[in-house]
């Protein structure tokens, strides 16, 4: 998995699951401005929101952590 794919999937996850517009903006800014998306930090924030991910998205997250976590 390439960094560009990771960034695309992280942005997809943020847009799909984060309802708070301020938090969404912060996470998107973080995902878009870093040289390499800070995977652990972003998913730590998502985890603190107690989000229940769909099975297909959980598979994407697992793949991201395998390559970049």
Helices and strands as residue ranges (DSSP letters): H 3-17, H 21-33, H 39-48, H 55-68
